[in-house]
Amino acid sequence: MSTKDWIDKDYYKVLGVKKDASADEIRKAYRTLARTHHPDKNPDNAAAEAKFKEVSEAYDVLSDAKTRKEYDEARTLFGSGAPRFPGGFGGGRPGGQGGGPGGLNLDDLLSQMRQEGRGAGGPAGTGGGAGGVFGDVLGGLFNRGGRSTAQPTRRGADVESEATISFAEALDGVTVSMRLTSDEPCSTCSGTGAAAGTSPRMCATCNGTGQAVRGQGGFALTEPCRACRGRGLVVDTPCSACSGSGRGRSARPVSARIPPGVSDGARIRLKAKGAPGENGGPPGDLFIVVHVSSDPVFGRVKDNVTVTVPVTFAEAALGADVPVPIPRGGKVTLKVPPGTANGRTFRVRGRGATRRDGTLGDLLAKVEVVVPRTLSTQAREALAAYVEAADEPDPRADMPGSVGGA
């Protein structure tokens, strides 16, 4: 992703959020849009696929705090068509020392950029603050001559998919096998885009670089060459399989490791598991949205597993040793002390989900006193005798409006 993309694309608008949106708001907006436009739900829909890629690209930038800050700075400095530097850039010396495109004075530009970087929290020359944003801009901004004719490399596209795992698998992690559909070099033409027996030629417009320089408001920016669409090559006789694009769709198996302790709705990033790159470029990443199935017995609160334990009135009043099921199979004995109140929660150490550091969360067992719906005559008489013998005070005596209350 180039800084040119950052300047031209409003990722906040793509996700439909405000510029000051929180990370949670950005994540929710992305999930909603990703599910709506996912290729699996919109087969053979090029518009939905393009929108899905655009949404994924926007989320990749805005979901990372550091990248989002650099994006905001780039948009602020260059988004209006002219850089935001005090004093302007008049008096340039084209072709001379410090000269830049369009008459800009490169020495003045770099000096003032250092001042901006220093003010943003980093000393000059350290890349702190805004300085880190401009590396790739300046790399092509002031270099109009001596361009390489080598074909530009392209990073592969990111691929998004979904996986559903069981409650038990989420506790300790699991490796899932997936079949992904993504772009890769066309197998018919080996990615050249040219028909058999022919070869692509170098683009004369950009001299094979795949980039063109465009002036905007007295400033020069690089963008993909329109003549070759950024490939650096022109195909006169296109391949019939890929129509000259050099790319094709393929399905391939992938083994993805879901980390332990993952929660429902988590988005896992697997580096270099996405679509292959072009011309030796690195592959993209694979993003997996994990869905965790519910369990009829257990629940989750962060790294802890929850369970409700039914007990009788007698067990709660007199105390008892109660068997409790635990995740991963088996049981433990819970010692319920006499006089245990309904809703009391006991903690069983080390029986929860696996944390990132390898330790285990806890099992939280909540006691629920079960009241019988019907009583035999003998049981009713025994209970009435208990009430008379216990002579308990009115538990509602302190409630306003109660008999004998305040």
Long-range contacts (C-beta under 8 A, 24 or more apart in sequence): 1-57, 1-60, 1-61, 2-136, 2-222, 3-74, 3-78, 3-133, 3-134, 3-136, 3-137, 4-221, 4-222, 4-223, 5-57, 6-61, 6-70, 6-71, 6-74, 6-75, 7-74, 7-75, 7-78, 7-79, 7-221, 9-57, 9-58, 10-75, 11-57, 11-58, 11-61, 11-62, 11-71, 12-58, 12-62, 14-54, 14-55, 14-57, 14-58, 15-55, 15-58, 15-59, 15-62, 19-72, 23-63, 23-65, 26-59, 26-62, 26-63, 27-59, 27-63, 27-267, 30-55, 30-56, 30-58, 30-59, 30-63, 31-265, 31-267, 31-289, 34-59, 34-160, 34-289, 38-160, 38-162, 39-181, 40-161, 40-162, 52-160, 53-157, 53-158, 56-158, 56-160, 56-287, 57-158, 60-158, 70-132, 70-133, 73-120, 73-129, 73-130, 73-133, 74-133, 74-137, 77-116, 77-130, 77-133, 78-137, 78-219, 78-221, 80-217, 81-216, 81-217, 81-219, 82-217, 82-218, 82-219, 83-109, 83-219, 85-109, 85-112, 85-113, 85-116, 86-112, 87-112, 89-218, 100-141, 100-142, 100-220, 101-141, 101-142, 101-144, 101-213, 101-215, 101-219, 101-220, 102-215, 102-218, 102-219, 102-220, 103-218, 104-218, 104-219, 106-142, 137-221, 137-222, 140-211, 140-213, 140-222, 141-220, 141-221, 141-222, 142-220, 144-213, 147-206, 147-207, 147-208, 147-209, 148-208, 148-209, 149-202, 149-207, 149-208, 149-209, 150-208, 151-208, 151-210, 151-231, 151-232, 151-233, 151-279, 152-209, 152-210, 152-211, 152-230, 152-231, 152-232, 152-279, 153-277, 153-278, 153-279, 153-280, 153-281, 154-277, 154-278, 154-279, 154-281, 155-277, 155-281, 155-282, 155-283, 155-284, 156-182, 156-183, 156-184, 156-274, 156-275, 156-276, 156-277, 156-278, 156-281, 156-282, 156-283, 156-284, 157-182, 157-183, 157-274, 157-275, 157-284, 158-274, 158-275, 158-284, 158-285, 158-286, 158-287, 159-273, 159-274, 159-275, 159-284, 159-285, 159-286, 159-287, 160-286, 160-287, 160-288, 160-289, 161-286, 161-287, 161-288, 161-289, 162-288, 162-289, 162-290, 162-291, 163-256, 163-258, 163-288, 163-289, 163-290, 163-291, 164-290, 164-291, 164-292, 164-293, 165-258, 165-262, 165-290, 165-291, 165-292, 165-293, 166-292, 166-293, 166-295, 167-292, 167-293, 167-294, 167-295, 167-298, 167-300, 168-295, 168-327, 168-328, 169-258, 170-258, 170-260, 170-261, 170-262, 170-263, 170-264, 170-290, 170-292, 170-300, 170-353, 171-260, 171-261, 171-305, 171-327, 171-328, 171-352, 171-353, 171-354, 172-260, 172-328, 172-353, 172-354, 173-257, 173-258, 173-259, 173-260, 173-261, 173-262, 173-354, 174-257, 174-258, 175-255, 175-256, 175-257, 175-258, 176-255, 176-256, 176-258, 177-253, 177-254, 177-255, 177-256, 178-253, 178-254, 178-255, 178-256, 178-288, 179-251, 179-252, 179-253, 179-254, 180-251, 180-252, 180-253, 180-254, 180-286, 181-249, 181-250, 181-251, 182-249, 182-250, 182-252, 182-274, 182-275, 183-247, 183-248, 183-249, 183-250, 183-275, 184-247, 184-248, 184-250, 184-275, 184-276, 185-246, 185-247, 185-248, 185-276, 185-278, 186-239, 186-241, 186-242, 186-245, 186-246, 186-247, 186-248, 187-241, 187-248, 187-250, 188-239, 188-240, 188-241, 188-242, 188-248, 189-239, 189-241, 189-242, 189-246, 191-246, 191-247, 191-278, 191-279, 192-233, 192-235, 192-239, 192-246, 193-231, 193-233, 193-235, 193-238, 193-239, 193-242, 193-244, 193-245, 193-246, 194-235, 194-236, 194-237, 194-238, 194-239, 194-244, 195-237, 195-238, 195-239, 195-240, 196-239, 198-236, 198-237, 200-233, 200-234, 200-235, 200-236, 201-233, 201-234, 201-236, 202-232, 202-233, 202-234, 203-227, 203-228, 203-231, 203-232, 203-233, 203-234, 204-234, 206-232, 208-232, 208-233, 246-278, 247-278, 254-286, 256-286, 256-288, 258-288, 258-290, 259-356, 260-353, 260-354, 260-355, 260-356, 261-303, 261-353, 261-354, 261-355, 261-356, 261-361, 262-290, 262-292, 263-290, 263-292, 263-300, 264-290, 264-291, 264-292, 265-289, 265-290, 265-291, 266-290, 297-325, 298-327, 300-353, 301-364, 302-361, 303-352, 303-353, 303-355, 303-360, 303-361, 303-362, 304-352, 304-353, 304-361, 304-362, 304-363, 304-364, 305-351, 305-352, 305-353, 305-361, 305-362, 305-363, 305-364, 306-363, 306-364, 306-365, 306-366, 307-363, 307-364, 307-365, 307-366, 308-365, 308-366, 308-368, 309-334, 309-365, 309-366, 309-367, 309-368, 310-368, 310-370, 311-336, 311-340, 311-367, 311-368, 311-369, 311-370, 312-369, 312-370, 313-369, 313-370, 313-371, 316-340, 316-341, 316-342, 316-367, 316-369, 324-348, 324-363, 324-365, 326-351, 326-363, 327-351, 327-352, 327-363, 332-363, 334-365, 336-367, 340-367, 341-367, 342-367, 342-368, 342-369, 343-367, 343-368
